[in-house]
Amino acid sequence: METRNKNYCIILAGGVGRRLWPASQKELPKQFIDFFGTGRTLLQQTFDRFARFIPTNHIYISTYESYVSLVREQLPEVPETNILPEPVQLNTAPAAIWGTWHTVLSDADANVVVSPADQLIQHADRFEAQILRGLDYVDTHADFLAIGVKPTQPNTAYGYIQMGNAIGNADDKLHKVQSFSEKPELDYAKMFMQSGEFLWNTGIFMWKGKTLGQHLSSMAHRPDRPVEEVAKQMVTIAEEMNYVRSCIPEGLPRSIDLLVLEHCSNVAVLECNFGWADVGCWTELHEVSHTDADGNAVSGGARVMLQGTQNCMVRLPQHMKAIIAGLDGYVIAQQGDILMICPNSDPDATRRLINEGQFF
């Protein structure tokens, strides 16, 4: 129990969610939307999962400053000082670093789990047990720990982690990390699956605050000034963000796995089985949604009649009525005065359409 009192969580909720446009838009991105009709948004569901075993005042929400009011509205139980407003959207590495910084200010011996806000977890009990096991591991090991899940198909929308040598017994499901791979081409994804050496990268990571602090001090070429000491001298958000930026040289990738973990030898991965999916694009949303006998998923509350239509993802506003006929494998989505109808086979198609049409 003493170890668990040192556990903290950082929920990353600052993204825009372009691949779920037009449902996800800059003013109201995907983490603040209830896609499954549960009465809880993706952010709220993520908070609920962690609040089962981490005290509310140990949970930080890192978000874009324009979304602070949305966070307050959806999570009134989170202390206002635990909402970290990014002045610009900086990707996962600065957000994770800044959040860890605050945990260290509260507890120099903090264990930290960092999680995206936009995931679906099917088995909350397993999630709790396995995340706590990971936090216990980083409490006693100066390692970074990634959470991976066994792939069920050669998915090109997910990142992959290659497992190296086992740590402990085979039943421990712990391995050294051999490599990280971003969203691969289909041929590589098939090869990853066939090899049995790769896990899907959930984007959930853990470490002890001191472990990250030592690495950042080294990156910033200030080994004589540990991050936790520098942190105590900061007064304003601007000072904090300027220091975080100074730790990350220009031109380097700003995701936590590419910036930090790929360059460390002390990285492990824990294989978990809590029923994970990333709700990052229309393709994935269709995969994890309830479907009818023809493989169609309908979200948003509209009255929809489907004729001769299969394998489609439909998201229309509650006030609408629609007849959709003769389509196979399409996404039909409307938000406000924007309607999109396109094949749902390419996870990045929506992002490209936005860039080409300059709608976003």
RABELVEN-V953204 format. One record per residue. N is the residue number from 1. RES is the residue in one letter. SS is DSSP state (H for helix, E for strand, C for the rest). D_FIRST is the distance of its C-alpha to the first C-alpha in Angstrom with 1 decimal. Layout:
n=[N/N]
res=[RES/RES]
ss=[SS/SS]
d_first=[D_FIRST/D_FIRST]
This chain:
n=[1/2/3/4/5/6/7/8/9/10/11/12/13/14/15/16/17/18/19/20/21/22/23/24/25/26/27/28/29/30/31/32/33/34/35/36/37/38/39/40/41/42/43/44/45/46/47/48/49/50/51/52/53/54/55/56/57/58/59/60/61/62/63/64/65/66/67/68/69/70/71/72/73/74/75/76/77/78/79/80/81/82/83/84/85/86/87/88/89/90/91/92/93/94/95/96/97/98/99/100/101/102/103/104/105/106/107/108/109/110/111/112/113/114/115/116/117/118/119/120/121/122/123/124/125/126/127/128/129/130/131/132/133/134/135/136/137/138/139/140/141/142/143/144/145/146/147/148/149/150/151/152/153/154/155/156/157/158/159/160/161/162/163/164/165/166/167/168/169/170/171/172/173/174/175/176/177/178/179/180/181/182/183/184/185/186/187/188/189/190/191/192/193/194/195/196/197/198/199/200/201/202/203/204/205/206/207/208/209/210/211/212/213/214/215/216/217/218/219/220/221/222/223/224/225/226/227/228/229/230/231/232/233/234/235/236/237/238/239/240/241/242/243/244/245/246/247/248/249/250/251/252/253/254/255/256/257/258/259/260/261/262/263/264/265/266/267/268/269/270/271/272/273/274/275/276/277/278/279/280/281/282/283/284/285/286/287/288/289/290/291/292/293/294/295/296/297/298/299/300/301/302/303/304/305/306/307/308/309/310/311/312/313/314/315/316/317/318/319/320/321/322/323/324/325/326/327/328/329/330/331/332/333/334/335/336/337/338/339/340/341/342/343/344/345/346/347/348/349/350/351/352/353/354/355/356/357/358/359/360]
res=[M/E/T/R/N/K/N/Y/C/I/I/L/A/G/G/V/G/R/R/L/W/P/A/S/Q/K/E/L/P/K/Q/F/I/D/F/F/G/T/G/R/T/L/L/Q/Q/T/F/D/R/F/A/R/F/I/P/T/N/H/I/Y/I/S/T/Y/E/S/Y/V/S/L/V/R/E/Q/L/P/E/V/P/E/T/N/I/L/P/E/P/V/Q/L/N/T/A/P/A/A/I/W/G/T/W/H/T/V/L/S/D/A/D/A/N/V/V/V/S/P/A/D/Q/L/I/Q/H/A/D/R/F/E/A/Q/I/L/R/G/L/D/Y/V/D/T/H/A/D/F/L/A/I/G/V/K/P/T/Q/P/N/T/A/Y/G/Y/I/Q/M/G/N/A/I/G/N/A/D/D/K/L/H/K/V/Q/S/F/S/E/K/P/E/L/D/Y/A/K/M/F/M/Q/S/G/E/F/L/W/N/T/G/I/F/M/W/K/G/K/T/L/G/Q/H/L/S/S/M/A/H/R/P/D/R/P/V/E/E/V/A/K/Q/M/V/T/I/A/E/E/M/N/Y/V/R/S/C/I/P/E/G/L/P/R/S/I/D/L/L/V/L/E/H/C/S/N/V/A/V/L/E/C/N/F/G/W/A/D/V/G/C/W/T/E/L/H/E/V/S/H/T/D/A/D/G/N/A/V/S/G/G/A/R/V/M/L/Q/G/T/Q/N/C/M/V/R/L/P/Q/H/M/K/A/I/I/A/G/L/D/G/Y/V/I/A/Q/Q/G/D/I/L/M/I/C/P/N/S/D/P/D/A/T/R/R/L/I/N/E/G/Q/F/F]
ss=[C/C/C/H/H/H/E/E/E/E/E/E/C/C/C/C/C/H/H/H/C/C/C/C/E/C/C/E/C/H/H/H/C/C/C/C/C/C/C/C/C/H/H/H/H/H/H/H/H/H/H/C/C/C/C/H/H/H/E/E/E/E/E/E/H/H/H/H/H/H/H/H/H/H/C/C/C/C/C/H/H/H/E/E/E/E/C/C/C/C/H/H/H/H/H/H/H/H/H/H/H/H/H/H/H/H/C/C/C/C/E/E/E/E/E/E/C/C/E/E/E/C/C/H/H/H/H/H/H/H/H/H/H/H/H/H/H/H/H/H/C/C/C/E/E/E/E/E/E/E/C/C/C/C/C/C/C/C/C/E/E/E/E/E/E/E/C/C/C/H/H/H/C/E/E/E/E/E/E/E/E/C/C/C/C/H/H/H/H/H/H/H/H/H/H/C/C/E/E/E/E/E/E/E/E/E/E/E/H/H/H/H/H/H/H/H/H/H/H/C/C/C/C/C/C/C/H/H/H/H/H/C/C/C/C/C/H/H/H/H/H/H/H/H/H/H/C/C/C/C/C/C/C/C/C/H/H/H/H/C/H/H/H/C/C/C/E/E/E/E/E/E/C/C/C/E/E/E/C/C/C/H/H/H/H/H/H/H/C/C/C/C/C/C/C/C/E/E/E/C/C/C/E/E/E/E/E/C/C/E/C/C/E/E/E/C/C/C/C/C/E/E/E/E/E/C/C/E/C/E/E/E/E/E/E/C/C/E/E/E/E/E/E/C/C/C/C/C/H/H/H/H/H/H/H/H/H/C/C/C]
d_first=[0.0/3.8/5.4/5.2/6.6/9.2/10.3/13.8/16.6/20.3/22.6/26.1/28.6/31.8/34.0/37.3/37.2/40.9/40.8/40.3/43.2/44.9/42.0/39.8/41.7/41.1/41.0/38.5/36.8/35.0/31.4/32.7/34.6/33.9/35.6/34.7/35.6/32.1/32.4/29.6/30.4/28.8/26.9/25.7/24.6/22.7/20.9/20.3/18.6/16.1/15.6/14.2/10.8/11.4/12.4/16.2/16.8/15.0/17.5/20.9/24.1/26.7/30.1/33.8/34.9/37.3/34.4/32.4/34.2/33.3/29.6/29.8/31.7/29.5/26.1/26.8/23.2/22.4/23.2/26.6/25.4/23.0/26.1/27.6/31.3/33.0/36.7/37.7/36.1/35.0/33.3/29.7/29.6/30.3/28.1/25.1/26.0/26.4/23.2/21.3/23.4/22.0/18.3/19.3/21.2/18.1/15.8/17.6/14.6/13.9/13.3/15.9/17.0/20.6/22.2/25.8/26.3/28.9/27.4/27.6/24.7/25.8/22.8/19.8/17.7/18.4/17.9/14.3/13.6/15.7/14.6/10.9/12.5/14.6/12.1/10.5/14.2/15.3/12.6/14.5/17.9/20.3/21.3/21.9/20.8/23.0/22.4/25.5/26.9/29.9/33.1/35.2/38.3/39.8/38.5/40.1/37.9/34.7/33.8/33.1/31.1/32.8/30.6/31.5/30.5/27.7/24.5/23.6/24.8/26.6/24.1/21.4/23.4/22.8/25.9/27.3/28.9/32.7/33.8/33.2/36.1/36.7/38.3/40.9/44.4/44.7/46.2/43.3/40.8/42.6/42.6/38.8/38.3/40.8/39.3/36.0/34.5/33.3/30.5/30.6/28.8/26.6/26.3/22.5/21.4/18.4/18.3/16.8/18.8/20.4/21.6/23.5/24.7/26.3/28.0/29.4/30.7/32.5/33.9/35.1/36.7/34.9/32.9/33.5/31.8/28.2/27.3/24.7/27.6/30.0/27.7/27.6/31.4/31.6/32.7/33.9/33.0/36.2/35.2/31.9/33.6/36.4/34.1/32.2/35.7/36.8/34.1/35.7/39.3/41.7/42.5/39.2/37.3/34.6/32.2/29.0/29.7/33.3/32.9/30.0/28.8/32.3/33.0/30.1/29.9/26.1/25.5/23.9/23.8/21.6/23.8/22.3/24.0/22.7/26.3/26.8/29.8/30.8/32.9/34.9/38.5/40.8/40.9/37.2/37.1/39.9/38.0/34.9/36.9/38.4/42.0/45.1/47.3/48.9/45.7/45.9/42.9/43.6/41.3/42.0/43.6/47.2/49.7/50.6/53.3/53.1/56.3/56.7/53.5/50.6/47.5/47.4/44.6/45.8/44.2/46.5/46.1/45.9/49.4/51.1/53.1/53.8/55.7/54.8/57.1/57.7/54.7/52.6/49.4/49.6/47.3/48.8/46.9/48.0/46.5/48.9/52.2/51.0/51.4/50.6/51.8/51.3/50.4/46.7/46.8/45.8/42.4/43.9/47.1/46.0/45.0/48.5/50.3/48.7/49.8/53.3/53.8/52.2/50.8/47.2]
